[in-house]
Amino acid sequence: MTGFRDVQVDPYFGGFVLETLTIGMYEETRNAIREYVQNGFDSIQRAVTKLHQLDPNEGLIRIIFDIDGDGVRIRDNGAGLSAQIAVRTLTSIGASAKDFSTDAGFRGIGRLAGVAFCDTLTFTTKAISEPILTEVIFDAKKMREMMSPEHGSKYSALQLLKDCVVGRQSDISPDEPPFFEVSMRSFAEPPTELTSPEQMELFIAQISPVGYREDFAFASAIQKYAQTAPVPIDTVKIVIEETNEEPKPILKPYGAKYEIQDAEAKVTLSDIKFYTSPTAQWWAWVAKKDAPGSYTEEEVRGIRVRTKNLQIDGTALVREIFQRQNKSNGRYQDWFIGEIFVDPKRVVPNARRDGFEDNKAWRAIRNEIGGTVCKDAGTWAQEVSNQGQLTLEKLTQKTERIADEFETLRRSEFKDGDRTIGVSAAMTKLQTEVGRAARNANAATLSSLQALGSKLLDMKAEAMGKLAPGTPKIDSDRIENEARDVLLGELMAQFEQHLELPCLASVRTVVKREFGWPRS
């Protein structure tokens, strides 16, 4: 056997690599918008802290809707890119000069996110005092065609980029301020946020490093606590601009009152509690209310995790921490609003920004959050739940008393119409109480509560069907609606315990649309 000889290695990166980094990057395409916002934030932070060419309060990110409704631009007044490096920087994939410990985006991948849903993706930039404007234009439509299953293997990633990207420069006054702009034109199945300024506002308010609204009762307390907390709350001004409209400033969605499930009116927050990591790696605030149940407004509910004040994912991260303590505790995530600010030097967000790299540092932080924030919140939620719900024993006693009255009516063949109607009304009221208790019951009592609800429903149906002739007219529609509401309440209790978002959100939407439940 002869010795081995070296053979030249010539790696080939096919077009499917770019497909993975663009179209296949995000489960929710709207998260591409977050990439461009965080890149603008990084540029502003660099201009403020490293280049000292922008005052801390002067940073601005503008989200501009084009007049024809088929384009959106995201423009910041940060450092911009020098003409010398702009084209190379914007066409380098998976490489970045950013520092992961200080910059929100650092992998050099997110800039291609818009390729998934627009036909033309353009980056325009200018650096301070330079007389040159740079544009890099991606033919996103052509890229999607070349990356498709029919063609993806035919082209190398390098050839695909060369065929689909154009860089160009022009003269501009050096006195023009620096900027960086992302332009997405001619949409192809875009996320709703790119065609609806209202939906864009809701999304940006949740995920962006912006300040709090004036009507949020605990805004001042949070800002005061942050002054001595281990992680600062970085903010930037973001506005949405529409043609012929004044720019609309974006703030976090926390306000004065909130809708909660099954409540007749909106509730106010009753208290706030702060937590600080024993190892100074994070801090948090969690607000409480004096009522059990889930917040119904998706834009506020849940304890959110943030680095550099940018939201990581939505509510799944903390829900998973709740579930690590007890699987059924996952529902408590929807009972609270709050934020956890994690030191960016301690953790590394994953490429999609829907979680962190599963390293030793994040596991330690996760355990700390579970042992403080989630443990405390779960205890409080259970206490409020126990105080607000009737016990199984009391509900059983009430059901037995009604059942005795029902048997008396049955022996008389329901000849006393007024009494039959009264007992039926009492059954309806008790069904509501059983349904409310079932929503927050543990697994051990849930089946017993459901049995009580079924028993009440059967008795009421028999009573209404046996009313003697001449009995005053019954509002059968009202009774049916009440019974249906009770049943829907019991079903939703099961869904909330066993379904994960966004599946649960979809179920709620269907129930609200088809049955008008819960009723306002």
N, C-alpha and C positions, 0 to 999 in steps of 0.2 A: 504494500500500500504506500503510495507516494504521499509527500507532504501537501498540505493545502496551499493553494495560490490565491492571492487577493483578487477579488472581482469588483469592478467598479459598481458602486451603488448610486442609482439615479432615481430618487424618490419622485413619485408623481402624485400630485394632489388634484383630484378630479373636481368638476364643478359641483358635485354633490356636497363637498365640504362647505362651499358658500351657501348652498341651500339650507344646510343644517344651521348655519350661523345667521340666517335671515328669516326665511319663511318658517323654519322649524324651531326657531329660538324660543318663542313664547307661546304658552297655551292661550293666553289672552293677548291679542295683538295690541290692545290699548296700552299695555305696559311699554311698548316702544315709545310712547309719548313721554313716559317717565324718564327714559334714557336721555332724551333731548333736553328735558328740564334739568336733570342732574348734571348734564354736561355744561349747560349754561351756568348753573350754580357753581360748579368747579371753576369755570373761567372767571366769574366774578370774584370768588374767593382768592384766586391767584392774583387778580388785579389789586385786591385790597391788601392781602397779607404778605405777598412776596414781592410784587412789583411796586407797591405803594403809589399806584397811579389812579386809584379810585377810593373815595371816602367810604367808610363802612355802611353808611345809610344811603348811598347813591346807586347801589346795585339794582338793576331792573331786568326782568325777563318779560318780554311781550309775546303773547300768543295771539296771532293776527289771523282772522278769518278773511280769506279773499272774497271780493264782492260777488263773484259768480258761484260761490258755495262749493267750488271744486278744488280748493287748495287751502292749506294752513301753513303759516310761517311761525317759527319759534326763534326769537331774536333776543340776544343778551348784549349788554354793554360792558362785558368783561374785557379780558386781555386781548382777545382775538388771536390769530396765528400770523406769524411773520411770513412775508411773501417767500422767503428763502426756504421755509420748511412746510408751508401749507399743503401743497399738492402731495408731497410724499407722506405727510402725516395722515391726510384724509384718505389716502389709498393704501395705507398699511393696515393689514387685518391681523388682529390678535397681537398687536404690539402697541405700547403706549408709554409715554414719558411720565405718566402720572404715578403718584405714590399711593398705594392702596390704603395706607394708614391715615392719609389726610384728604384724599380726593374721593368723591362719591363714585365716580366711574374710573376704572383704571385698566381694563383689559383690552381696549381698542376694538371691541366687537359691536357694542350697542349702536354705533353710528349707522350701521347698515340695517337697523331694524325696520325702517320705513320702506325698504324694498318690497316688503310683503304686501303692501296695500296701496301703493301709488305708482303711477307710470314714470314719473320723473322725480328724482330726489337730488336736490341741489344744495350744496354747502357754499356759502359766501362769507368771506372774512377779510378783515383789515386790522393790522396791528398799529399801535400808537406811533404817530409821527412818520409813518411810512407813506410813500406816494403811490402805492400799488394795491389794487383790489384783486383778490383771488377768488375764482369760482371753480368748483369741482362738481361735475354733473354726472350723475349715475342714470343710465337708461334702465330704469327698474323693470319696465315691461319686457325689454329684451333679455334682461338678466333672468327673469322668471321663466321665460321660454327656453333659454339655454340651460337652465338648471332643472328643467322638467324631467320626469322619468324617461321620456323619449330621447332626450339629448344630453342629459347630465354627464354621461360617461364619455362623451365625444370630446369634451374640452377640458383642458387643465384649468385649475382655478386662476392661474396667472393669465392664460389666454382669454378666459371669460372676462376678467376685469379689463384687460387691454381693449377688448372689443366693445365694452359697454360703458367705459368711463372716459370723460373728457375733462382736461384741466385747462384753464385759460386765465389770463391776467390782463388788467387794464389800468390806465393811469387814473389817479384820484388825488384830490388835494390832501397833502399831509396833515392839514388842520382838521380834517374830518375825524371824529372820535372813533376809537377802535370798536369792533363789534364782531359777533359771530351769528350767522343766521342759517337755520335749516328750513328749506322750503319743500313741502310735499304737494305735488300737483297731479291732477287727473286721478282720482281715487278709483281703486278696484277692490270692492268689498272691504271698505275701511271699518274700523271700530266706530261705534255711534258717536263717540266723543269728537271725532274729526268733522262731523257734519252738524253737530248740535252744540252751540255755545253753552246751553244750559247743562248738558251732560258733561261737557268739558270742565265747567266750573265745579261740579260735584266731585269729579275725579281728581282734579288738580288740588282742590281744597283738602282732600284726604292725604294725598301722597307727598305733597311738596313741603319744603322748609319755609312755611309762611307763619305769620303770627296768629293770635287769637282775636276773636270778635269781642267788641266792647260789652255785649250783653251776656257773655259767658261769665257766670258769677265768680269762678275761681281763677280767672285769667291773671289777676294781680298776684294772688298767692303763689301760683305756679312760677311766674316770672321772678318773684322774690326768692323762692326756694332755689331756683336755677342759678342764682348768683353765687351760691356757695356749694352747689352740687358738683360732683366729680366730672360731669359732662355738660358742656354749655348747650343752650338752645340756639343754634345758628338759624338766622332767618334771612330772607330776601324778598323784595317786593315783586309780585307777579300780577300782571293785569291781562285781561282778555279784551281784545279790540275787535269790534265789528264796524262795518262801514256806516258812517253817519251816526255813530253812537259814542258816548263818552267811554273811555277806558274803564273797565270794571275791576277794581282791586279784589284779589282772592285772599280769603282768610280761612283758617280751619273751621270746620262746620259746627263746632260745639257752641250751643246757644243757651237761651234762658229756660226753655221748656222742651220736653221730649215725649214722644208717644211710646207707650208700652202696651204690650199685648193685653187685651181684654179690659183695659182701663177706659172709663167713660170720658176722661179728660186728660190732657197732657199733664205731666208731673214735673216738678222742679227737683233739682239736686239738693240733698240734705247735708252732705258732708264730703270732705275730701281727705284722703290720707296719703302721706308721702313715704316712700321707701328708699333707702340707700343701700347699695351693695356693701356687704362687709369687707369686700376686697376693692372697693372704689371703682368697679368696672361698669356700673350702670346705676341709674336711679329711676324712680317711677312715681307717677301720681295716679290714683284711682278714685273716682267719684262714686258716691253711693246715693241711693234713693230710698224713701221710706215705703216701698211697695215691692212685692215680689214680681217676677216676670221679666220677659225679654224686651229690650228695645226693638221697635219695629223699623226704625230708620237705619238702613244699611250703612249710610255714610258716617254714622257716629258710633254705632254699637261695637262693643268689643274693646279689649285692651290691645293697643297697637304697639309694635316694636319699631324703633326708629334709630338710624345712625346718621349723624350729621343732620338730624331733624328730617331726614327722608324716610318715608315709611317703607319697611321691608315686608313685602307681601301684603295681606290684608289682616284677617283675624285668625288664620289657621295656625300660626306659630304658637300663640298663647293657648289656643284651644287644645293643641297637642300636649302642652305642658299640664293643663288641667286634667286631661285624660290619662296622663302618666300617674296621677295620684289615684284616680278612680275613673273608669271609662264613662260612667254616667255624669261625671262632673263637667264634661265638655260643654254641656248646655249652659253652664254658668258664665261662660265667656260672653254670651249675649245679654247677661244681666247687668253688665258694667260698661262704663266708658273709662278710658284711661290711656296713658302712654308710658312706654318704657324707653328711655334714652340710653343706648349702649355705646360705650367708648369705641370709636372706629379703629383705634390702635390695637384692640383686643380680639376683634373678630374679623372675618373675611366674608362679605356677602357672596353668594354664588352668582354665576353668570346671569341668571334670569332675575335675580333680586327677589326671589320668593322664599328665601331662607338664607342660612349661613352654611359655610363649609363646616362639615361635621368633624371639628378638631377638638382637642382637649380644652381649649379656652371656651368655646361655645358650650360644650357639655357642662363645664363648671358654672358658667353663667346661667344656663338653663336650670340647673339644679338649685342655684340660689333663688331664682325667680319662683320656682315651684315651691320652695320651702318658706317663702315669705309672702309674696304677692298672691299667688294662687291659693296657698293654704289659708291665708287670712280671708280672701274673698269667698272661698268655698264655705268656710265656717259661717261667715256673715249671711251668705245667701241661704244656707240651710236654716239658720235661726229665723230669718224673715219668713221663709217658706213655712216653717212650723207654726209661727205666730199667725200667719195670714190664712192658713188652710184649716178646715175642720178635720178633726180626727176621724179615722175609719169607724171607731167605736160610736161616736156621736152620730155620724151619718147613718150607721146601721140602726141605731135606736130610732131615729126619725123615720127611716124607711119602714121599720116594723110597726110603728104607730099608724102610719098611713095605710099599711097593708091590713091592719085590724079594721080600720074604717072601711077599706075597700071590701073586705069580706062581709061586713055588715050590709053594705049596699048590695053586694052580689046576692045575699040571701033574700033580700027584698026585691030582687030583680030590677034594681036601679030605678024604682018608681019615684023616689024623691029626686027630681031633676036638679033643684037648687043645690042640694047637698052633693050630688054627683059632680056638678060643675065646680063647687068649692074644693072638693078633694082633688079633682083634676088639676086645678090651679096650684094647689099645694105640691102636687107631684112635679109640675113644671118647674116650680121654684127650687125644689130639692134636686131635680136633675141638674140644674145650673150649678148648684153647690157641689154636687158630685163631680161634674165636669171640671170645675175649677180646681178641686182637690187633686184630681187625676193628673193634671198638667204638671204638678210638682211632686207627685208621689214617687217613692222609690219602687223598685221592682217587686218588692215583697207585698206591697199593699195595692199595687196598680190593678191586678187582676180582680181583687175583691171589690174595688171601687167600680170597675167595669161591670161586674155582675150586678151591683146595686143599680147602676144606670139602666141596664137591660131589664131588670125586674120592674122598675118604675115605668119604663116605656111600655112594657107589655100590659101592665095594669091600666095605664091611662088609655091605651088603645081599646081595651075591652070596655072600659067604662063609657067612653065616647060612642062606641058602637052599640051600646045597650040602652041608651037613653030612652025613656018612655015617650010615647006620642004626646004632643002638646008642650013638651019641654021648650023653654025659650031658645031662640036660635043661637047656636054656638058659633063662635068665630073660629071655624075649623082651620082657616088659613093661618091664623095667628098661632094656633096650637101646633100645627104642622111645622111652621117655621121655628118655633121654640124647640121642638123636639129635634129638628134637623140641626139647629145650632149646637145643641148639646152633643149630638153625635159627632159633628165636625170638630167640636172642641176636644172630644176624647181621641179622635183620630189624629188631630194635630199634636196632641200631647205625645202620642207614639212616634209620630214623624220627627218631632223635635229631639226625642231621645235617641233615635236610631239613624237619622239621616244627617249627612254632612252637607255644609254649604259647598257649592252653590245649588245642589239638588234641593235642599230644603227651601231655598229662596224661590226656586221655580214652582215648587208645590204650593207655597203661599200665594204666589201670583195667580196660579190657576184657580185656587179656591176662592180668592178674592174676586176674580173676574166672573167665575161661573155661579157662585153662590152669594156674593156680596158679604162674605164673612172674613174677619169679624166685623160686625156692624158698628158704625161710628155713632 
